[in-house]
Amino acid sequence: MFDLDELIAVAYKRERASSRRLAKGAALGEYDALVRTLTKAAE
C-alpha cells in the first residue's frame, strides 16, 4: 500500500481537487477518496 504523501506526489492537481470534493460529499477520508480518484483515472 502507498501512504498519503506518495499518492499526493503522483496525483495531478485536478485529481487532488476531485478527491477533496469526493471526500467531502461522500464523508470519506482523504486517503480513501484519493485512492478512488486515482483508481478511476487509471482505468
Secondary structure, DSSP 4 states (H G I P E B T S, - for coil): ---HHHHHHHS-HHHHHHHHHHHHHHT--HHHHHHHHHHHHH-
